[in-house]
Amino acid sequence: MAMEEAVDSEMSLSNMVLGFFEDVERDRRPENDDDDESSSGGGDAAESKAFWETQHSKLHETLAKTSPTEGRIRADTEAIKTMRAAAGAACSCTGRAAAGDCRRCMLRHVAERLRDAGYNSALCKSKWTRSPDIPSGEHSYVDVVVQTRSGKAVRVVVELSFRAEFEVARASAGYRALVAALPEVFVGRADRLRGVVKVMCAAAKQCMKENNMHMGPWRKHKYMQSKWLGTPERTAAAATPVVAAEVAVGSPEKQTKFRASMLSFDFARTAVGVV
């Protein structure tokens, strides 16, 4: 638990701010709103139950679609993240100890170590401008570019704090269960990520509706998609020597085999450029 808190300290602060606004919005509701909601009738309760069951089914189906290469990248990412936190490394941004480690350093470290392990990894930053629907913003994550059998490039998105991205203050039981079903570390192609975002944003909208709350623009589908599915600034990780005591992602023999068999994995027929 302490390790996750150290890695996601910046994410937690962001969620606290957003949660504050959602609490304020909820507190503005008329006092009789809860009574109205509880007496909305059996029909509404049945519809709500059906909705959450459907969303759970869609989420499970989408998350289950994975490839051997995605599974390998996920396992290596989780190992790197764990070793980084356990090593007690200082934050290169501020010089803080591991207890105050930052998301930026962790992202950079994961991108570099994945590259050391033979992956075409990079640190990505998405930026989007303000529109009538959503505010401007930016988001950093890691991606890995792999090749299909046909030689086409496919991006695999690596998000280290995926579950935290969808947490909502005072969420309904149905929404909390969906968030709990999300992986802490998400590794997947853009099309699968797009499906997960669609499910979770529809669920967030229903959650706000059931709680008689206004849905903040930072919860909207367009805003959430912009975090990972826009056109990012991609900075290739520097190839640095691997320190065995710090991280060991598989054996040298396995890494060589992985490089030699990259073209044997069939992710999809459609090529995904930098999206």
Secondary structure, DSSP 8 states (H G I E B T S, - for coil): -HHHHHHTHHHHHHHHHHHHHHHHHHHTS-TTHHHHHHTS-HHHHHHHHHHHHHHHHHHHHHHH---HHHHHHHHHHHHHHHHHHHHT---TTT---GGG--HHHHHHHHHHHHHHTT-EEEEEEEEE---SSS--EEEEEEEEEEE-TTS-EEEEEEETTTGGGG--TT--HHHHHHHHHS-SSEEEEHHHHHHHHHHHHHHHHHHHHHTT----GGGSHHHHHHHHHS--EEEE-------TTT---S-HHHHHHHHHTGGG----SS-----
